């Protein structure tokens, strides 16, 4: 650190100052950097090839990349995909090639937000990856299998990071409180247990959020008569406020999938839990209502026709009264759909019919079913032989309604639960089943 960067480093946020410098200081991700694990062995033997670290914010991706580069003693080139262009990449590659040929010294290219690279930027580094001129370590909050070009992903080893546990967060906080050089050890801080727990739990696996909240609490609290900076639960609550929820595209679709599967599985508690998390994360509640309407037919259907009314009513309530009051109507619909008898006969029927519409050749509509609403239709024979159901007992009459190419085909097979049980009995009596 030079003369001018030292003051800037001291003014940096606590989370930045407390970044681990060695593998022993690194917290969390034991599944990949624990003793004897693959990534740790590769780092210690300096055999790590190009890699991509992906996971939620604040879990140590960028930090571990820096630790790796420092541990190996290689050259380090740091870029951010938001600001770096093809020219920046080429400069790094040219310098890396010189250093490798002249001094035998490898270069690590650390790229933050690597999913933000365009195809052109990604293609510019491919030859260097293949030849080993640079060792690429990309970090991203997105799933690289979805958000990055396949050419880059195929040349890298993928390592998934998970949110830090509450114990991991507490360990990072204790380190910051005791570190006099980089942390808050120079302050006489007294923090209550409930305040400490609140910050650790509310951070929701994000060490950066926890450390910055801890620093904010310490720096904005005046010392008491004894010189102690007392951080109680009220101060902690003001400093961190709401739980941090990180919802990228992948996490959103995973949570929505869990919500839908809970509806289908009839678990009211789980469906409500996922609904609450989705809304807390800022998801548009209209998305939830659309899924409820879909599942009312897809998973309940005629086993309980009232499910559709509940789902549509919840959507209307959202439009009429808005949030947060509409949470009650939506929750009511969620519970109703979960607790209803289930049937997928509607979705099975329509899927099968659409497959046949696409693949089976059309034939002319039977004469007795053709349109008779216009003048002269009778001269074409339209409607001849049609039996008007209301002229018969029970207002039902047996006649062929199906397209000729689909004669005797059955799409709707009633289930055995709820209201469909009676429909099924009628089908059996009429010979349809």
C-alpha positions in Angstrom: 0.0 0.0 0.0 1.5 3.4 -1.0 1.5 6.7 0.8 -1.7 8.0 -0.9 -3.8 4.8 -0.9 -3.4 4.2 2.9 -5.8 7.1 3.9 -8.3 5.9 1.4 -8.1 2.4 2.7 -8.7 3.6 6.3 -11.9 5.5 5.1 -13.2 2.4 3.2 -16.2 0.6 4.6 -15.6 -1.9 7.3 -16.6 -4.8 5.0 -13.9 -3.8 2.6 -11.2 -3.2 5.3 -11.9 -6.6 6.8 -11.6 -8.6 3.6 -9.7 -11.9 4.4 -6.1 -11.9 3.2 -5.4 -15.6 3.6 -7.3 -18.9 3.3 -7.2 -19.2 7.1 -9.0 -15.9 7.5 -11.6 -16.8 4.9 -15.0 -17.5 6.4 -17.6 -19.9 5.1 -17.9 -22.0 1.9 -16.5 -25.0 3.7 -17.8 -27.3 0.9 -15.2 -26.0 -1.5 -12.4 -24.4 0.6 -12.5 -26.5 3.7 -9.5 -28.6 4.7 -8.9 -31.3 2.0 -11.5 -29.9 -0.4 -10.8 -29.7 -4.1 -10.6 -25.9 -4.5 -8.4 -25.5 -1.4 -6.0 -28.3 -2.7 -5.8 -26.6 -6.1 -5.0 -23.2 -4.4 -2.4 -24.6 -2.1 -0.6 -26.5 -5.0 -1.0 -23.6 -7.4 -2.9 -25.9 -9.9 -6.1 -23.9 -10.2 -7.3 -23.4 -13.7 -9.7 -20.8 -15.0 -12.8 -20.8 -12.8 -16.1 -19.1 -12.3 -17.5 -18.4 -8.8 -21.2 -17.8 -8.6 -23.5 -17.2 -5.7 -25.4 -14.4 -3.8 -23.8 -11.1 -2.8 -21.6 -10.9 0.3 -20.7 -14.6 0.4 -17.0 -14.2 -0.5 -16.6 -14.7 -4.2 -14.5 -11.6 -5.0 -12.6 -12.0 -1.7 -11.6 -15.6 -2.4 -10.5 -14.6 -5.9 -8.2 -12.0 -4.4 -6.9 -14.5 -1.8 -6.1 -17.0 -4.5 -4.1 -14.5 -6.5 -2.2 -13.3 -3.5 -1.5 -16.9 -2.3 0.1 -17.9 -5.6 2.3 -14.8 -5.9 1.1 -14.4 -9.5 0.4 -11.1 -11.3 -3.1 -9.8 -10.6 -5.2 -7.9 -13.1 -8.6 -6.8 -11.8 -11.4 -5.7 -14.1 -15.2 -5.1 -13.7 -17.4 -6.3 -16.6 -19.5 -3.2 -16.2 -16.7 -0.8 -17.1 -14.1 -3.0 -18.9 -14.1 -3.3 -22.7 -12.3 -5.4 -25.3 -9.4 -3.0 -25.3 -8.9 -3.5 -21.5 -8.9 -7.2 -22.0 -6.4 -7.2 -24.8 -4.0 -5.0 -22.7 -4.2 -7.5 -19.9 -3.5 -10.4 -22.2 -0.6 -8.7 -23.9 1.1 -7.9 -20.6 0.3 -11.4 -19.3 1.9 -13.0 -22.3 5.1 -10.9 -21.9 5.4 -11.8 -18.2 4.9 -15.4 -18.9 7.5 -15.6 -21.7 10.1 -13.4 -20.0 9.8 -14.3 -16.3 7.6 -17.4 -16.3 5.2 -15.6 -14.1 1.4 -16.3 -14.6 -1.3 -13.7 -14.5 -4.7 -14.0 -12.8 -7.5 -12.0 -14.4 -10.1 -11.3 -11.8 -13.4 -10.2 -13.4 -16.3 -9.0 -11.2 -19.9 -9.2 -12.6 -18.6 -11.5 -15.4 -22.2 -12.2 -16.5 -22.3 -8.6 -17.8 -19.8 -9.3 -20.6 -21.2 -9.3 -24.1 -20.4 -12.0 -26.6 -17.7 -9.9 -28.3 -16.0 -9.3 -24.9 -16.2 -13.0 -24.0 -14.8 -14.0 -27.4 -11.8 -11.7 -26.9 -10.5 -13.8 -24.1 -11.1 -17.3 -25.5 -7.6 -17.8 -27.1 -5.9 -16.7 -23.9 -7.9 -19.1 -21.9 -7.2 -22.0 -24.2 -3.4 -21.3 -24.3 -3.1 -20.7 -20.6 -1.8 -17.2 -21.0 -4.1 -16.0 -18.3 -5.9 -17.7 -15.4 -9.4 -16.4 -15.4 -11.5 -16.1 -12.3 -14.9 -14.6 -12.8 -17.4 -13.8 -10.1 -21.1 -13.3 -10.6 -24.4 -13.4 -8.8 -26.1 -15.0 -11.8 -26.1 -18.6 -12.9 -23.4 -18.7 -15.5 -25.1 -21.6 -17.3 -27.9 -19.2 -18.1 -26.3 -15.7 -18.2 -22.9 -16.3 -19.8 -21.7 -17.5 -23.2 -21.2 -21.3 -23.4 -17.7 -20.9 -24.9 -16.4 -19.3 -21.8 -18.3 -21.5 -19.4 -17.0 -24.7 -21.1 -13.4 -23.6 -20.5 -13.9 -22.8 -16.8 -14.4 -24.8 -13.6 -17.7 -23.8 -11.9 -17.8 -23.3 -8.1 -21.1 -22.5 -6.5 -21.1 -20.3 -3.4 -24.0 -20.3 -0.8 -25.2 -17.6 1.6 -23.2 -17.5 4.8 -24.7 -19.1 7.8 -25.6 -17.0 10.9 -22.6 -18.5 12.6 -20.3 -17.4 9.7 -21.7 -13.9 10.0 -21.1 -13.8 13.7 -17.6 -15.0 13.3 -17.0 -12.1 10.8 -18.5 -9.6 13.2 -16.4 -10.8 16.1 -13.3 -10.5 14.0 -14.2 -6.9 13.1 -14.9 -6.0 16.7 -11.5 -7.3 17.9 -9.3 -6.1 15.0 -7.5 -2.9 16.0 -5.7 -2.4 12.7 -8.5 -2.8 10.2 -11.7 -3.2 12.3 -13.4 -1.6 15.3 -11.0 -2.9 17.9 -9.8 0.6 18.7 -13.3 1.6 19.9 -14.6 0.7 23.3 -17.7 -1.1 22.0 -20.2 -2.9 24.2 -22.9 -4.7 22.1 -25.8 -6.5 23.7 -26.4 -10.1 22.8 -29.8 -9.4 21.3 -28.4 -6.6 19.2 -25.6 -8.8 18.0 -28.0 -11.6 17.1 -30.3 -9.2 15.3 -27.6 -7.9 13.0 -26.3 -11.4 12.2 -29.8 -12.8 11.4 -31.1 -9.8 9.6 -28.1 -9.8 7.3 -29.5 -13.0 5.8 -26.2 -14.5 4.8 -24.6 -11.3 3.5 -21.4 -10.5 5.5 -21.0 -7.1 3.8 -24.4 -6.0 5.0 -23.7 -7.2 8.6 -20.3 -5.5 8.8 -21.5 -2.2 7.4 -24.5 -2.2 9.7 -22.2 -2.9 12.7 -19.9 0.0 11.6 -22.9 2.3 11.2 -24.1 1.5 14.7 -20.7 2.1 16.2 -19.9 5.3 14.5 -23.3 6.9 15.1 -23.6 6.0 18.8 -22.1 8.6 21.2 -20.0 7.2 24.0 -21.5 7.1 27.5 -20.0 8.7 30.6 -17.5 5.8 30.9 -16.5 6.1 27.3 -18.4 2.9 26.2 -20.2 2.8 22.8 -23.2 0.9 23.8 -25.1 -0.8 20.9 -28.4 -2.1 22.1 -31.3 -3.7 20.2 -32.8 -0.4 19.3 -29.6 0.9 17.7 -29.1 -2.4 15.9 -32.6 -2.3 14.5 -32.0 1.2 13.2 -28.7 0.3 11.6 -29.8 -2.8 9.7 -33.6 -2.2 9.5 -35.0 -4.8 7.1 -33.6 -8.2 6.3 -31.5 -8.2 3.1 -33.1 -10.4 0.4 -31.1 -11.1 -2.7 -33.4 -12.2 -5.5 -31.8 -12.5 -9.0 -33.6 -14.1 -11.9 -32.6 -17.6 -10.9 -33.6 -17.2 -7.3 -36.9 -15.6 -8.3 -37.8 -18.5 -10.6 -36.7 -21.0 -8.0 -38.8 -19.4 -5.3 -41.8 -19.1 -7.7 -41.3 -22.8 -8.6 -41.3 -23.7 -4.9 -44.5 -21.7 -4.4 -46.3 -23.4 -7.4 -45.2 -26.9 -6.3 -46.5 -26.2 -2.8 -49.9 -25.3 -4.2 -49.9 -28.5 -6.2 -48.8 -30.5 -3.3 -51.5 -29.1 -1.0 -49.2 -27.7 1.6 -50.8 -24.4 2.8 -48.1 -23.5 5.2 -45.3 -23.9 2.6 -47.3 -22.0 0.0 -47.9 -19.1 2.4 -44.2 -19.1 3.4 -43.0 -18.8 -0.2 -45.7 -16.2 -1.0 -44.5 -14.0 1.9 -40.9 -14.3 0.8 -41.7 -13.4 -2.8 -43.6 -10.4 -1.7 -41.0 -9.3 0.8 -38.4 -9.5 -1.9 -40.4 -7.1 -4.0 -42.1 -9.4 -6.5 -45.2 -8.0 -8.2 -48.2 -9.6 -6.4 -50.0 -9.8 -9.8 -47.6 -12.6 -10.7 -48.8 -14.5 -7.7 -52.4 -14.0 -8.7 -51.8 -15.2 -12.2 -50.2 -18.4 -10.9 -53.2 -18.9 -8.6 -55.7 -18.6 -11.5 -53.6 -21.0 -13.5 -53.3 -23.6 -10.7 -57.0 -23.3 -10.0 -57.6 -25.1 -13.3 -54.3 -27.0 -13.6 -54.3 -28.7 -10.3 -57.8 -28.4 -8.9 -60.1 -28.0 -11.9 -63.6 -29.5 -11.6 -62.7 -31.4 -8.4 -63.6 -28.0 -6.8 -64.8 -25.4 -9.3 -64.9 -22.8 -6.5 -61.1 -22.6 -6.6 -61.3 -20.6 -9.8 -63.7 -18.1 -8.3 -61.4 -17.7 -5.3 -58.4 -17.1 -7.5 -60.1 -14.6 -9.7 -61.6 -12.8 -6.7 -58.1 -12.5 -5.2 -56.8 -10.9 -8.4 -59.8 -8.5 -8.4 -59.2 -7.7 -4.8 -55.6 -6.8 -5.6 -56.7 -4.4 -8.3 -59.5 -2.8 -6.1 -57.8 -2.3 -2.8 -54.1 -3.0 -3.5 -51.4 -4.1 -1.1 -51.0 -4.7 1.8 -54.7 -5.3 2.4 -54.9 -7.7 -0.6 -52.5 -10.0 1.1 -55.5 -11.4 3.0 -57.6 -12.2 -0.1 -54.5 -13.7 -1.8 -53.7 -15.8 1.2 -57.4 -17.0 1.4 -57.2 -18.1 -2.2 -53.8 -19.9 -1.6 -55.3 -21.8 1.3 -58.5 -22.7 -0.6 -56.5 -24.1 -3.6 -54.1 -26.0 -1.3 -56.9 -27.6 0.8 -59.1 -28.4 -2.2 -59.3 -31.9 -3.7 -56.9 -32.1 -6.6 -57.4 -33.1 -10.3 -55.3 -32.5 -13.4 -58.0 -33.7 -15.8 -58.5 -30.2 -17.3 -54.8 -29.8 -18.2 -54.6 -33.4 -19.5 -57.7 -32.9 -21.7 -56.6 -29.6 -23.2 -53.0 -30.7 -23.8 -54.1 -33.9 -25.6 -56.7 -32.0 -27.7 -54.1 -29.4 -28.8 -51.6 -32.2 -29.8 -54.3 -33.8 -31.9 -55.3 -30.4 -33.5 -51.7 -30.0 -34.6 -51.0 -33.5 -35.9 -54.3 -35.1 -37.0 -55.6 -34.1 -40.5 -58.8 -32.0 -40.6 -62.0 -33.3 -42.2 -65.2 -31.4 -43.1 -67.5 -30.6 -40.2 -70.4 -33.1 -40.1 -73.6 -31.9 -41.9 -75.7 -31.9 -38.7 -73.3 -29.7 -36.8 -72.8 -27.1 -39.5 -73.9 -23.4 -39.2 -77.5 -22.7 -40.0 -77.6 -19.0 -39.0 -77.5 -17.6 -42.5 -80.0 -17.5 -45.4 -79.7 -20.4 -47.7 -77.9 -22.7 -45.3 -80.8 -25.2 -45.4 -80.3 -25.5 -49.2 -76.7 -26.7 -48.5 -78.1 -29.3 -46.1 -76.6 -27.6 -43.0 -78.1 -28.9 -39.8 -79.9 -31.8 -41.4 -80.3 -34.6 -38.8 -79.3 -32.4 -35.8 -81.2 -33.3 -32.6 -82.0 -30.4 -30.4 -81.1 -31.6 -26.9 -83.9 -29.6 -25.1 -86.5 -31.6 -27.0 -85.4 -34.8 -25.2 -85.8 -36.1 -21.7 -83.2 -34.7 -19.4 -82.3 -32.1 -22.0 -79.6 -34.5 -23.3 -79.5 -36.6 -26.4 -76.9 -39.0 -27.8 -75.5 -37.9 -31.1 -72.0 -37.6 -32.6 -70.4 -34.3 -31.9 -66.7 -35.1 -32.4 -64.7 -34.3 -35.6 -64.9 -37.4 -37.8 -61.1 -38.0 -37.5 -61.4 -38.2 -33.7 -64.5 -40.4 -33.4 -64.5 -42.2 -30.0 -61.6 -40.2 -28.8 -61.8 -39.2 -25.1 -60.0 -36.1 -23.7 -61.7 -35.4 -20.4 -61.4 -38.2 -18.0 -63.0 -37.1 -14.7 -61.0 -37.7 -11.5 -62.3 -39.5 -8.4 -62.1 -36.7 -5.9 -64.5 -33.8 -5.0 -67.1 -32.7 -7.4 -65.6 -34.7 -10.2 -66.6 -37.9 -8.5 -70.2 -37.3 -9.5 -69.2 -36.4 -13.0 -67.3 -39.6 -13.2 -70.3 -41.6 -12.2 -72.4 -40.0 -14.9 -69.8 -40.8 -17.5 -69.7 -44.4 -16.4 -73.5 -44.7 -16.6 -73.6 -43.1 -20.0 -70.9 -45.4 -21.3 -68.2 -42.7 -21.8 -65.9 -44.5 -19.4 
